[in-house]
């Protein structure tokens, strides 16, 4: 369940910080009943950022496969082995 707090709770920054770190989840801050900000620990932010980068790379890879912009890995390894004189 999301942690939702009014902006007035930012007066007690250490409590918000403890909440962010103990749950490793973002805290949603509202102002006048509407969403205003999201606060999270640096660790949670880094995890979200890393996941986002992975998904972006997977999307690029899927598009490259769809567009035929890939080569057969076994054939590439065979070419490299022959070029550098390493036979299995």
C-alpha positions as CSV (number, residue, x, y, z in Angstrom):
1,X,0.0,0.0,0.0
2,X,1.5,3.4,-0.9
3,X,2.7,5.8,1.7
4,X,0.8,9.0,1.2
5,X,1.5,12.0,3.5
6,X,0.4,15.6,3.5
7,X,3.0,18.3,2.8
8,X,2.8,19.4,6.4
9,X,4.5,16.2,7.4
10,X,7.7,17.5,5.7
11,X,8.3,19.5,8.9
12,X,9.5,16.2,10.4
13,X,12.0,15.3,7.8
14,X,13.7,12.6,9.9
15,X,10.4,10.7,10.2
16,X,9.9,10.8,6.4
17,X,13.5,9.7,5.9
18,X,13.1,6.7,8.3
19,X,9.9,5.7,6.5
20,X,11.6,5.8,3.1
21,X,14.5,3.7,4.3
22,X,12.5,1.2,6.3
23,X,10.1,0.4,3.5
24,X,12.4,1.0,0.6
25,X,9.3,2.5,-1.1
26,X,8.5,6.0,-2.2
27,X,6.5,8.4,-0.1
28,X,3.9,10.4,-2.0
29,X,3.5,13.9,-0.7
30,X,0.2,15.7,-1.3
31,X,-0.7,19.4,-1.2
32,X,-4.3,20.4,-0.8
33,X,-5.4,16.8,-1.4
34,X,-3.5,16.5,-4.8
35,X,-0.3,14.7,-5.6
36,X,2.7,17.0,-5.5
37,X,6.0,15.2,-4.9
38,X,7.5,11.7,-4.4
39,X,10.3,11.2,-2.0
40,X,12.4,8.0,-1.8
41,X,15.7,6.8,-0.5
42,X,18.7,6.9,-2.7
43,X,18.9,3.1,-2.8
44,X,15.3,2.9,-4.0
45,X,16.0,5.5,-6.6
46,X,19.1,3.7,-7.9
47,X,17.2,0.4,-8.1
48,X,14.4,2.1,-10.2
49,X,17.0,3.8,-12.4
50,X,18.8,0.5,-13.0
51,X,15.6,-1.3,-13.9
52,X,14.7,1.5,-16.2
53,X,18.0,1.2,-18.0
54,X,17.7,-2.5,-18.3
55,X,14.2,-2.2,-19.8
56,X,15.4,0.4,-22.2
57,X,18.2,-1.9,-23.4
58,X,15.8,-4.8,-23.8
59,X,13.5,-2.6,-25.9
60,X,16.4,-1.6,-28.1
61,X,17.5,-5.2,-28.5
62,X,13.9,-6.3,-29.3
63,X,13.7,-3.6,-32.0
64,X,17.0,-4.6,-33.5
65,X,15.9,-8.2,-33.7
66,X,12.5,-7.2,-35.2
67,X,14.4,-5.1,-37.8
68,X,16.9,-7.9,-38.6
69,X,19.8,-5.8,-37.3
70,X,21.4,-8.8,-35.6
71,X,23.8,-11.5,-36.6
72,X,24.0,-15.2,-35.7
73,X,26.2,-15.4,-32.5
74,X,27.5,-18.9,-33.4
75,X,28.7,-17.7,-36.8
76,X,30.3,-14.6,-35.3
77,X,32.2,-16.7,-32.8
78,X,33.3,-19.1,-35.5
79,X,34.6,-16.2,-37.6
80,X,36.5,-14.9,-34.6
81,X,38.0,-18.3,-33.7
82,X,39.2,-18.7,-37.3
83,X,40.6,-15.1,-37.5
84,X,42.5,-15.5,-34.2
85,X,43.6,-19.1,-34.7
86,X,41.6,-20.6,-31.9
87,X,39.8,-23.8,-32.8
88,X,37.6,-25.8,-30.5
